[in-house]
Amino acid sequence: MRLRVLATSALFTLASLVFAASAFASDDGQGLYGETNDKVVAFIGLGLVVGFTLFVILASALQGALDRRKEEKKAAQRRQLAGW
């Protein structure tokens, strides 16, 4: 069963790569945006840096909130067991 899943996955991956190569080869290698220059590449890079930074900040805030909630729940359970 695992071998069949692995073979199917490999087949679809290779087929996707084959079709992607032909799609990128059309229109002289230009993507959906068109011809890119240094300004476009710089803005995309800046967007990636800012995006990953925001993701790390938001994920850390979410993890902190979930940890605080978990600790409050554990403290409430300990108080209930102690009879408070």
For each residue, the residues with C-beta under 8 A, 3 or more apart:
1: 4 5
2: 5 6
3: 6 7
4: 1 7 8
5: 1 2 8 9
6: 2 3 9 10
7: 3 4 10 11
8: 4 5 11 12
9: 5 6 12 13
10: 6 7 13 14
11: 7 8 14 15
12: 8 9 15 16
13: 9 10 16 17
14: 10 11 17 18
15: 11 12 18 19
16: 12 13 19 20
17: 13 14 20 21
18: 14 15 21 22
19: 15 16 22 23
20: 16 17 23 24
21: 17 18 24 25
22: 18 19 25 26
23: 19 20 26
24: 20 21 29 31
25: 21 22 29
26: 22 23
27: 30
28:
29: 24 25
30: 27 33 34 35
31: 24 34 36
32:
33: 30 36 40
34: 30 31
35: 30
36: 31 33 40 41
37: 40 41
38: 41 42
39: 42 43
40: 33 36 37 43 44
41: 36 37 38 44 45
42: 38 39 45 46
43: 39 40 46 47
44: 40 41 47 48
45: 41 42 48 49
46: 42 43 49 50
47: 43 44 50 51
48: 44 45 51 52
49: 45 46 52 53
50: 46 47 53 54
51: 47 48 54 55
52: 48 49 55 56
53: 49 50 56 57
54: 50 51 57 58
55: 51 52 58 59
56: 52 53 59 60
57: 53 54 60 61
58: 54 55 61 62
59: 55 56 62 63
60: 56 57 63 64
61: 57 58 64 65
62: 58 59 65 66
63: 59 60 66 67
64: 60 61 67 68
65: 61 62 68 69
66: 62 63 69 70
67: 63 64 70 71
68: 64 65 71 72
69: 65 66 72 73
70: 66 67 73 74
71: 67 68 74 75
72: 68 69 75 76
73: 69 70 76 77
74: 70 71 77 78
75: 71 72 78 79
76: 72 73 79 80
77: 73 74 80 81
78: 74 75 81 82
79: 75 76 82 84
80: 76 77 83 84
81: 77 78
82: 78 79
83: 80
84: 79 80
